[in-house]
Amino acid sequence: MDRKLLKLPFRKENSPDWVCPTCNKGILRIKEGTFHEAELRNSREAHSHEAWEPEWINYVYTCMLVCSNDKCKEIVVGSGTGSVDWDIVEDENGVPDQVYEDYFRPKHFEPHLRLIHIPDDCPETVTSLLNESFKLFFSSPSAAANNVRAAIEELLTELNIKRFSTSNGKRRFINLHQRIGLLPPKYAPFKDMILAIKWLGNAGSHGHSEVTMDDVMDAYELTEHILQEIYEPKLKKLKAIAKKVNKKKGPAK
């Protein structure tokens, strides 16, 4: 996961290398003539203020992106917000000058980007919630974190960690923290990781404004590792390759 690519604003002349969500190979490029920005009403009205500066400008934008993979050519619609910032550049004579540039931040993609690799064998109950999180990542990190937490809860269910207990004939819900403690030794290495995802998701559930894109990406990276180890373990695959080679005492056909 390239964190800078997902976090930093971009200029329309130099869009980030967003990976196509359909083929997962090509890079999305802004289709010529489709990028349109417009200044918001409050921003336009602020021009008359005596203290107005270009940094007060705020935009919304829409564009169409095309996958660079000739075998795919998927079309993705992007939208978001923009603003103006300044930088110091040198002219042809080496004289520094202050210039203003438009910068943009994405808020929505349709279809949404796939921000981590999800193994093919991952249950749909988990995958669907992660995809919901990806949809919300750019516009609402708190909601995105909450969906990762929900995905982890579904993962525990898929791993046969019970959700309810019965006492005196009454069925009681077992909270996520307690369920994590019920993980068998086989999954013990993931306990701390799942607990961390839980805390990040809790902050998102409570609408904490301090939940950042970095926090969500922390949760994504932890989740990606857990799913990889459970549903697509590299060590198991490598052991199988070694076993074939050793059995043949040479290249395994």
N, C-alpha and C positions, 0 to 999 in steps of 0.2 A: 504494500500500500504506500503510495507516494503522498505523504501528508501535505506537502507544499502545494502539489497539484490540486488537491481538493480544497485547501484553505485560502490560498492567495487570490486576490482579484486579478483580472486579466484585461488586456486591451483587445479590442475586436480585431486588430490587425495581427494579433499574436495569441490565439486562443490556446488553452492548455491541451495536452495530449490525453483527452478523455478517451477511454477505451470503449469501443462499441459494445452495448449490452446484449446484442444478439449473437454476434460471432465470437466475441471476446478476443479478437485478433486485430481488427482494424482500428484506426484512430478517427475520432469524430472531428470533422472540419466544417467550419461555418460555410454554408452554401452561399455562393456569391449573390448579392442583391437581396438577401433575406434578413439581414440584421437591421432592426429598426429600434431606435431608442427615442423616448419622448420625455421631456422635462415635466415633473409633477407640478400641479397647480400652485401649491404653497411655495415651491422652489421658484416658479416663474414670478410670483407676486413679490418675492423677497428682493428681486433685482432693484426695486425702487428704494430700498432702504439705504440710507446714507453710508452705512458701514459695510455694505455688501461686498463680499469677496467671492471669487469663483468657487472656492471650497464649499460654499453654501448650496451649490447645485446638486439636485438629486434627480435621478432618472428611473424609469422602468424600461425594460427591453424585452424583445422576443427575437428569436432567430430559428432557422432550420439548420440542422447539422447532418452531414452525410458521412457514412462510414467509408474509409479509404480503401477497404478491402474490396477489390473488383468482383469477388464472388459473393459479396454480401450487399453492399450499397444501401444498408438500412438508413431510414430517415428518422431522426430524433428531433423533437421540438424542444427548445430550451427557452427559459425566461428567467428574469431576475431583476436586480436593481443595479444602479450605477451612481457614481459620484465623480467629483473632480479633485485631483491632487496635483501638487507641483513637484518638479524635480529640477536639478541644476545640470545643464548640459553645456558643452563647449561648442562654440561656432567654429567655422572653418579656419579662423585665425587663433583658436585656442582661448578665446575670451568666454568666461563663464556667463551663462544667462539662465534666468528662471523661466521655465516653460510649464504650462498647464496641460494635463492629459486626462482623458476620460478613462475611468476604470469601472469594471463591472464584476458583479458577484452573482453566480447562478443561485436560483431558489428552487427551480423545478425542471425536471427532464421527463419527457414522455416518448418512448418508454424509459423508465428510470435506469440509472447506472447500476451495475453490479459491483459493489464496493469491496467485496471479498469473495474468495473462491468457496463455493459450497459443494461438497462431494455429491456425486450423483445418487449415492445410496442414502443421503440424509433424508429423514422422513419429511413429508410434505407439511406436517403440522409445524415443524421447526422452520423449514424453508420459507413458507408463506409469511411468517412473522418477521423474518429477516428481510424479506423483500419489502414489507411494509415499512420497516425501519429505513431501508435505503431510499424509499420515496420521500421520507421526511427529513433525511439527514441535513440537506442544505437549508431548509426552511425552519425546522424546529428540532434542534439537537436534543432537547429534553424529551420530546415525544419519541424521537429515534432511539434514545437510550432506554426508554420504557419498553419499546417493542423488543429490544435485544433481551431484556430481562424476561419478558413473556416467552420468548423463544427458548431461553434456557429452562424455564419451568416446563415447557412442553418436552424438551430434551430429557429431563429427569423422568417424566411420565413414560417416554419411549424406552428409557432404560429400566423400566419397571420399578421405579421408586414410588412407593405408595403415596397417595394424595390425602387419604383420610384415615383416621383411627376411630375405633369404636370403644366407648367406655360407658358402662351402665346402660347399654342399649341405645346410646346416642352416638351418632356419627359426627365426628369433628374434623374440620379441615386442618391439615398439617401445613404450617407456613413454609416458605421457601428455605429459610434458614435451617429449620429442623430437617427438611428433606435433604439438604446438602449433607447434613450429618449422617444420614442414612445410606449414603453411597457406600457400596461394598469396596473391599480392598483393591479390586481390579481398577476402580476409577479414583482411588485415593489421590493420585497425582494431580487431579483436576480440581480438588476441593477448594484450594485457595483461589484459583482462577475464577471458578463459578461464584465464589463469595464476593470477589471484587466486582464481577459483572452485576451481582445483586445490588451492591451498594450504589453503583453508578445508575442502575435502573431505578432504584428507590428515589434518588435525587431527581430523576426525570419524572417519576410518578407524582412527585410533590410539586412539580412545576418550578423547580429551582432555576432561577435565571443564570446561575453560575455554571450550569452544565454546558460545556463547550464542545466544539467539534473535535478537539483533541480527546476529550473524555469519551466521546462516542467511538472514536477510532481506537482508543485503548480497548473498549469493550469488543469492537469488531476483531481486533487482532487476537485477543484472548479466545473469542468464540471460534475464529477460524482455526486456531491451533487445536482446540478441543475436538472440533468436528473432524479435522484431518486425522487426528490420532484414533478416533473411534471408528470412523467410516472409511478412511482411506489411508491406513497406517503405512508409512514408507518402510519402516523396519520390517514389517511382515512381508511386504513385497520384495525387499532386498534379500531376506532370508530364503524366500521361495526361489529367487533367481540363483542364489548360491547353491541351494540344494540341487537344482537341475544341473548346474555346471559340474558340481562335485560328483553327481551320480554318473554323468557321462564322461567325467574326467577330461572335459574339453568343452567346446562350444555346444550349448544346448539348442537343439533344433525344435 
